[in-house]
Amino acid sequence: MSWNFVRSPTRFLQETFRDFALRAQLEEYERWWEERGKAISSFIDRLGTPWLRMFDRFGNRVDEIQYPPEYWEMLQTGYKAGAVWRVFEERTLLPFYLFGYVTSFYDPGVYCPYTVTLSTGVPLWKYGSEAVKTKYLPPLLRRDGNAWQGATWMTEVKGGSDLGASVETVARPQGDYWLLRGEKYFASNVGADVAVVAARPEGAPPGVRGLALFLLPRRLEDGRLNYFIRRLKDKIGTRSVPTGEVELLDSVAYLLGKPEWGIYLILEVLNISRVANSIGSVALAQRAIQEALAFSEGRVAFGKRILDHPLLHQQFEERVRTLQLAFALAWEAVQLLDEVWLETPRYSGRYHLFRLVAHLAKYWTAEVAVQTAKWTMEVHGGAGVLAEYSVERLLREAMILPIWEGTPHRQILDGLEVMERREAHHQLFLHLAPYADREALQEMDERVRSHLALPPEEKEAQAEGLFGALAEFTAACALRRLYTRS
Ligand SMILES: Cc1cc2nc3c(=O)[nH]c(=O)nc-3n(C[C@H](O)[C@H](O)[C@H](O)COP(=O)(O)OP(=O)(O)OC[C@H]3O[C@@H](n4cnc5c(N)ncnc54)[C@H](O)[C@@H]3O)c2cc1C
């Protein structure tokens, strides 16, 4: 079997789809990464955490993130190519996920700025007032190398899983804007020109129902800083996106949508980024297999290339198969999101089907990324742990994928909830039926039903086995669907 298609992200897309939108643009983008981006990305990773310049020479707060100029070249190349603006021009999310696949093959950290910028632009476009939209959306869509960036800040110091209990940032109304006071503990793409931020309007009820979503500009009309960066996080991976702590000291912000819709809007933001995480995870797994392939073609042991030893050969077969399954599952989530992303509350049944598939995809693909990166390191033997080979970086990058955008526990429990409360599994089985073995489908349906009938504690405690099996089953059907179409 030829595995040549794992050597390049666009070749993998071509193998999967036969033909796909924006092929020429994506190939050009890939060429840029090969010729320039790869070296810049590896330099940025080795450089480690960027430096935060907090004060200018006169002692004024400036809170600038200091990166070498090449960093901005790397970042703006994707913005210029259309990782974000094409979504608004073409009214489809597909370009964002296709560019994201190529980006993440080379640097999953850089996909984060594009993701959070899109996740800022979409709620602004859907829910912002005309005045706010007119002011802040066009700069996010610039194509001239000076695109503004967005960010999505929900998590506070008490934790990210239970936002209803941990978000303590308070919002006070001031006419047509609000003042936010509080702190964000994990703020990726910090330094962004605008961010969407979760806060609780004064007097709102406790729990997630009392949260609202706001648009927060970095600067006020007179140029003063509107939020402050306390410090940057020193991270094991995704070093090509700065993550910091943010202080909101009566920061001016604009409400998006109705206050009581806040939690729905927060979930809409997460929908985009969880699917992006799934696409990024698959791209990272492909990169890991590509690195393993290149190494095992050159390394000789016991008289032949290690690739030609039956045990390793078989492992390659299985890894490539898992990669294809993972891509099919992630792409299923992409397609469903592309159907429902313009919906507003109250959502359709299709939206809840999407949510279930997105939880399955986020959960399963991130685990595939981690396991594939670990295996690639093993294939490299001792060389795998050396910084001069690129595979130790893959494992560091991969370890973040299951955690941000909601941990595996969160995906499993939210997936369980959407099955219980919205019966999304019925929709899922109807959706998959044309591509499923009838008996296997019945068995899975039966397994889900009996699981949902368990007493609450047991249902939660035993959920992981079911969720993993449902993810693999969905992936297998999605792969059949993909190949039937292409
Ligand atoms: C590099 C990086 C960048 C990030 N950037 C951003 C950002 O830009 N914006 C943002 O808002 N957030 C960001 N985050 C935060 C991220 O979303 C959170 O780390 C994540 O949601 C988990 O929250 P936590 O770390 O506070 O863990 P906690 O919520 O404290 O959870 C700790 C552990 O408890 C488990 N747990 C919690 N509840 C349950 C339960 N009911 N059952 C079983 N187990 C449970 C969790 O799964 C986890 O394993 C970032 C995180 C990282 C690592």
The ligand as an SDF file (V2000), in Angstrom:
LIG
                    3D

 53 58  0  0  0  0  0  0  0  0999 V2000
   -2.8160   26.6020   26.4430 C   0  0  0  0  0  0  0  0  0  0  0  0
   -4.1870   26.9340   26.9030 C   0  0  0  0  0  0  0  0  0  0  0  0
   -4.8440   28.0240   26.3640 C   0  0  0  0  0  0  0  0  0  0  0  0
   -6.1310   28.3490   26.7810 C   0  0  0  0  0  0  0  0  0  0  0  0
   -6.7510   29.4400   26.2440 N   0  0  0  0  0  0  0  0  0  0  0  0
   -7.9940   29.7740   26.6640 C   0  0  0  0  0  0  0  0  0  0  0  0
   -8.6710   30.9240   26.1390 C   0  0  0  0  0  0  0  0  0  0  0  0
   -8.1740   31.6200   25.2720 O   0  0  0  0  0  0  0  0  0  0  0  0
   -9.8970   31.2220   26.6130 N   0  0  0  0  0  0  0  0  0  0  0  0
  -10.4980   30.4980   27.5790 C   0  0  0  0  0  0  0  0  0  0  0  0
  -11.6090   30.8200   27.9580 O   0  0  0  0  0  0  0  0  0  0  0  0
   -9.8880   29.4140   28.1090 N   0  0  0  0  0  0  0  0  0  0  0  0
   -8.6610   29.0370   27.6700 C   0  0  0  0  0  0  0  0  0  0  0  0
   -8.0380   27.9360   28.2010 N   0  0  0  0  0  0  0  0  0  0  0  0
   -8.6490   27.2590   29.3300 C   0  0  0  0  0  0  0  0  0  0  0  0
   -9.2620   25.9310   28.9730 C   0  0  0  0  0  0  0  0  0  0  0  0
  -10.4510   26.1200   28.2690 O   0  0  0  0  0  0  0  0  0  0  0  0
   -9.4350   25.1820   30.3050 C   0  0  0  0  0  0  0  0  0  0  0  0
   -8.1470   24.7820   30.7160 O   0  0  0  0  0  0  0  0  0  0  0  0
  -10.3450   24.0080   30.2120 C   0  0  0  0  0  0  0  0  0  0  0  0
  -11.6540   24.4010   29.9100 O   0  0  0  0  0  0  0  0  0  0  0  0
  -10.3850   23.2250   31.5380 C   0  0  0  0  0  0  0  0  0  0  0  0
  -10.5510   24.0750   32.6150 O   0  0  0  0  0  0  0  0  0  0  0  0
   -9.5160   24.0550   33.8210 P   0  0  0  0  0  0  0  0  0  0  0  0
   -8.1460   23.9860   33.2670 O   0  0  0  0  0  0  0  0  0  0  0  0
   -9.8260   25.1700   34.7160 O   0  0  0  0  0  0  0  0  0  0  0  0
   -9.7920   22.6830   34.5540 O   0  0  0  0  0  0  0  0  0  0  0  0
  -10.9560   22.4260   35.6210 P   0  0  0  0  0  0  0  0  0  0  0  0
  -12.2500   22.9220   35.0860 O   0  0  0  0  0  0  0  0  0  0  0  0
  -10.5140   22.9150   36.9470 O   0  0  0  0  0  0  0  0  0  0  0  0
  -10.9830   20.8370   35.6290 O   0  0  0  0  0  0  0  0  0  0  0  0
   -9.9610   20.0710   36.2650 C   0  0  0  0  0  0  0  0  0  0  0  0
  -10.2580   18.6000   35.9760 C   0  0  0  0  0  0  0  0  0  0  0  0
  -11.5240   18.2530   36.5270 O   0  0  0  0  0  0  0  0  0  0  0  0
  -12.3010   17.6180   35.5460 C   0  0  0  0  0  0  0  0  0  0  0  0
  -13.7170   17.8250   35.7770 N   0  0  0  0  0  0  0  0  0  0  0  0
  -14.3890   18.9890   35.9370 C   0  0  0  0  0  0  0  0  0  0  0  0
  -15.7010   18.7550   36.1010 N   0  0  0  0  0  0  0  0  0  0  0  0
  -15.8860   17.4150   36.0300 C   0  0  0  0  0  0  0  0  0  0  0  0
  -17.0080   16.5590   36.1120 C   0  0  0  0  0  0  0  0  0  0  0  0
  -18.2440   17.0320   36.2640 N   0  0  0  0  0  0  0  0  0  0  0  0
  -16.8010   15.2200   35.9990 N   0  0  0  0  0  0  0  0  0  0  0  0
  -15.5660   14.7240   35.8000 C   0  0  0  0  0  0  0  0  0  0  0  0
  -14.4600   15.4920   35.7290 N   0  0  0  0  0  0  0  0  0  0  0  0
  -14.6120   16.8160   35.8260 C   0  0  0  0  0  0  0  0  0  0  0  0
  -11.8500   18.2660   34.2530 C   0  0  0  0  0  0  0  0  0  0  0  0
  -12.2400   17.5000   33.1210 O   0  0  0  0  0  0  0  0  0  0  0  0
  -10.3500   18.3170   34.4740 C   0  0  0  0  0  0  0  0  0  0  0  0
   -9.8010   17.0580   34.1750 O   0  0  0  0  0  0  0  0  0  0  0  0
   -6.7580   27.5660   27.7650 C   0  0  0  0  0  0  0  0  0  0  0  0
   -6.1000   26.4680   28.3060 C   0  0  0  0  0  0  0  0  0  0  0  0
   -4.8410   26.1400   27.8770 C   0  0  0  0  0  0  0  0  0  0  0  0
   -4.1570   24.9480   28.4700 C   0  0  0  0  0  0  0  0  0  0  0  0
  1  2  1  0
  2  3  1  0
  2 52  2  0
  3  4  2  0
  4  5  1  0
  4 50  1  0
  5  6  2  0
  6  7  1  0
  6 13  1  0
  7  8  2  0
  7  9  1  0
  9 10  1  0
 10 11  2  0
 10 12  1  0
 12 13  2  0
 13 14  1  0
 14 15  1  0
 14 50  1  0
 15 16  1  0
 16 17  1  0
 16 18  1  0
 18 19  1  0
 18 20  1  0
 20 21  1  0
 20 22  1  0
 22 23  1  0
 23 24  1  0
 24 25  2  0
 24 26  1  0
 24 27  1  0
 27 28  1  0
 28 29  2  0
 28 30  1  0
 28 31  1  0
 31 32  1  0
 32 33  1  0
 33 34  1  0
 33 48  1  0
 34 35  1  0
 35 36  1  0
 35 46  1  0
 36 37  1  0
 36 45  1  0
 37 38  2  0
 38 39  1  0
 39 40  1  0
 39 45  2  0
 40 41  1  0
 40 42  2  0
 42 43  1  0
 43 44  2  0
 44 45  1  0
 46 47  1  0
 46 48  1  0
 48 49  1  0
 50 51  2  0
 51 52  1  0
 52 53  1  0
M  END
$$$$
